[in-house]
Amino acid sequence: MCIFCEIVKGNIPSKKVYEDESMIIIEDLHPQAPVHLLLIPREHFKDVTEMSEEQGATLGKCLAKLGSLADSLGLADGFRLVSNKGENGCQSVGHLHVHILGGNKLSEQMA
């Protein structure tokens, strides 16, 4: 069972801030910034290295949409995108998702 697939289906409650035919955006349960959201494609694929060209196009569409949503999500002054891959990258769920961090000035350090 994939927890993000269950969230996408509505079987597990989440705090959705946006959804369309390609993705949902939810609040992260353990925020690491004043605004910490997760962009989750509706279609299941493991990570950025295991997606087809069509899935890559869908991810591109999702990221393009994020640009038009930034102001309404509290990210007008900028944000950081993070997608973890694998154990050493600290990927905790095997369904591609993109962390959206913002809401104030973020650290220059990435680690």
C-alpha positions in Angstrom: 0.0 0.0 0.0 1.3 3.4 -1.0 0.2 6.1 1.5 0.3 8.8 -1.1 -1.9 6.8 -3.5 -4.4 6.4 -0.6 -4.3 10.2 0.1 -4.8 10.9 -3.6 -7.8 8.5 -3.6 -9.2 10.3 -0.5 -8.9 7.2 1.6 -6.6 8.9 4.1 -7.4 12.4 5.2 -5.0 15.2 4.4 -5.0 19.0 4.4 -5.3 19.6 0.6 -4.5 23.2 -0.5 -4.9 22.4 -4.3 -5.9 19.6 -6.6 -6.5 19.1 -10.3 -6.5 16.1 -12.7 -2.7 15.7 -12.5 -1.8 16.4 -8.9 -2.7 17.3 -5.4 -0.8 19.7 -3.1 -1.1 19.0 0.7 0.3 20.4 3.9 3.3 18.4 5.2 2.6 16.7 8.5 6.1 17.7 9.8 6.8 21.1 8.4 10.4 22.3 8.1 9.5 25.9 7.1 6.5 28.2 7.7 5.1 26.9 4.5 5.9 23.3 3.8 3.7 21.6 1.2 3.9 18.4 -0.8 3.2 18.3 -4.5 2.1 14.7 -5.3 1.3 13.6 -8.9 -1.9 11.5 -8.9 -0.2 8.8 -11.0 2.2 6.5 -9.0 5.8 6.4 -9.9 8.7 5.9 -7.5 11.0 8.9 -8.1 12.6 11.2 -10.6 14.7 8.4 -12.1 11.8 6.0 -12.6 9.4 7.9 -14.7 8.4 7.6 -18.3 8.5 10.6 -20.8 4.7 11.0 -20.3 5.1 11.1 -16.5 7.9 13.6 -16.9 5.6 15.8 -19.0 3.0 15.5 -16.3 5.5 16.5 -13.6 6.5 19.5 -15.8 2.8 20.5 -16.1 2.5 20.3 -12.3 5.5 22.5 -11.8 4.3 25.0 -14.3 1.0 25.2 -12.5 2.8 25.8 -9.2 4.1 29.0 -10.7 0.6 30.4 -11.0 -0.4 29.2 -7.5 2.6 30.6 -5.6 1.0 33.8 -4.4 -2.2 32.0 -3.1 0.0 29.4 -1.3 1.9 32.1 0.6 5.0 31.7 -1.6 5.1 35.1 -3.3 8.6 35.9 -2.1 10.1 32.7 -3.2 10.3 29.0 -2.4 12.5 25.9 -2.6 11.7 22.6 -4.3 13.1 19.4 -3.0 12.6 15.8 -4.4 14.3 13.1 -2.4 15.5 9.9 -4.1 16.4 6.7 -2.3 17.5 5.8 1.1 20.6 8.1 1.2 18.4 10.9 -0.2 16.0 10.3 2.7 13.0 9.4 0.5 10.4 8.3 3.0 7.6 7.3 0.6 8.2 5.5 -2.6 5.8 7.7 -4.6 7.4 10.8 -6.3 6.6 13.9 -4.4 8.1 17.4 -4.3 8.6 19.3 -1.1 7.7 23.0 -1.5 9.4 25.1 1.3 8.9 28.8 1.8 7.1 31.4 3.8 10.3 33.2 5.0 14.0 33.4 4.0 15.4 29.9 3.9 18.9 29.0 4.9 21.7 29.2 2.3 22.7 25.7 3.4 21.0 22.8 1.7 22.0 20.1 4.1 
